[in-house]
Amino acid sequence: MPSTVAITDEQRAQIRDIVCEILEIEPAEVTDTSLFKEDHNADSLGAIEILSSLERTFQIEIDQAELVRMVNMDGVVAVVREGLSQ
């Protein structure tokens, strides 16, 4: 099993910026646990755009099966952390 890489504050901020830009929401509105779909009216296309943008930004591959975990900032950060660990 790969070792876990720590996400820096800068990387976390990049992730938040990507999510907020794609979902067209203010960073102040997003908490680590607020749900993108339920709390911010995100759709599945937005989730795919987030995944794609994260792959480009962090030069990682994320399986589309991970979309089910990417429902809030905590989930997205965990998926990126795992991608960076590979």
Phi, psi and omega in degrees: 000133182292150177288153182275131178268138177281141176270127179283164176300323180294317178295319178299319178295321177298316179299313179300317179300316180298311181300312183294321180295314183291319181276355179056052177231156180283139179307326181294338181280342186262123172256173180296335185245358178293138185274127184301312184288307186286318185268336186234011176056035177285152176246175184294330177296320177299319179297319179293322177296319178298312180303312181298316180295321177296320179299316180293314185295315186259002179050053178231166173250132179238122178294138181299340176297338180287347180304327181295338178270342186271058184261347178207177183300319179302316180295317180295315180299319179297318180295317179295317179304314180294322178296322179288337182281344185279000000 
